Every structure is written in C-alpha cells, then in structure tokens.
C-alpha cells in the first residue's frame, strides 16, 4: 500500500478493514443508534474505514521521520502505545463532528 512508509500494510488489509468497518457500523446502528438510517450508518462506516488506515500511515510516517521503530516501551513488541490508537487520530474527531452535525440538523 505504502511501502516506503509502512512496508507491511497491504491493500487487502485496507479492504478487509473497510468491510469490517461497514459491517460494524450497521451492527452499531441496530444495537445502539436505531434512529440512524442505514445510509447514514454506511456513511459513517465508510468514513471510519477510509480514515483509520490514514491515521495509521501518518503515525508510521512520524516514526520513520524520527528514525524510531516503536513509539514507546509500554507494550514491547507492538510498536508502542501510539500504534494501538493511531487509527483514532482521524476517525474520532470526524465521527464526533458528523454525529454533532446530524444532531443539529
């Protein structure tokens, strides 16, 4: 996908994550947000499915530019704590503001 930034990330992983994101969005709609339409839930799933790998790639680019393999020592062998939450860098604010915009309209 981006061999210079993160050589082990694949397009298969991106598409698999996108499919999981769409399925999870529909499940969350059914269980937690019944007022959300299926189209809105799929829109949220699509946004999250696209933005999550971008957050991961941005975090990987930051680590590459700093010439470090792990962003911390809290979880040895897993790239550090930042690797556990890097997909939230973009998804959380976008999800929040989308929910806020829906509530205001």
Helices and strands as residue ranges (DSSP letters): H 11-31, H 38-65, H 81-85, H 88-104
